[in-house]
Amino acid sequence: MVFLNREEAGRRLAQELGRLEGQNLAGQNLESQNLVVFALPRGGVPVAAPIAAAFDAPLDLALVRKIGAPLQPELAMGAVADAAKPVVVRNEDVIALLGVSAARFDDACQRECAELARRRALYLGDRPRAQAKGRIALVVDDGVATGATTRAALRAVRAQEPARLILAVPVASTEALDALRTEADDIVCLEAHGWFGGVGGYYEDFHQVTDSEVIALLDRYGPRAARG
């Protein structure tokens, strides 16, 4: 399956979730008034927006940053998610392979924490935040390759004490999904692949989502806009 763009992928996910509405998913009925949607920015936001619209649920962000390896910034040696106490995930295999010291990892982590703070101020400012405690929290991204950032996001949302935590993505690697099953109560994925060349390969249009797009979608679907 190749998705036209992130919006289409979100609509397909919303349709799949709609088929589950009223059913006992991860121990809870998936109902609009009981659902909160958290998107990983930037790419996960246009995927999550059609889901928030379909369920009339508030859209919020799970702010997370990959911690890139020295000289190989695209290779994740970990990830950090925004929370009262930042949630740090270490990719021990990569750290050991590259011989990254604890001090070097911590320095890289602090840089990403600073970027998280910048994005929190830019995207969220003084917006009201969606409340996940006791509700179904749906974490959405445009795809999962290695799972490092997704794991950090799930742990940060889990700390808000939702009744159930569900990961919803259009496409993912089977290896990453298997590793994430201990982090989420349930996973809804439209397509999983054993050989995974990268998320962008499953989209015809995989343009870089801009900050202005993220802000516009939050203006439309954020907690102020959601009913109930």
Secondary structure, DSSP 8 states (H G I E B T S, - for coil): --BSSHHHHHHHHHHHHHHHBTSEETTEEB-GGGEEEEE-TTTTHHHHHHHHHHHT--EEE--EEEEEETTEEEEEEEEEE-SSS-EEEE-HHHHHHHT--HHHHHHHHHHHHHHHHHHIIIIITT------TTSEEEEE-S-BSS-HHHHHHHHHHHTT--SEEEEEEEEEEHHHHHHHTTTSSEEEEEEEESS---GGGGBS------HHHHHHHHHHHSTTTS--
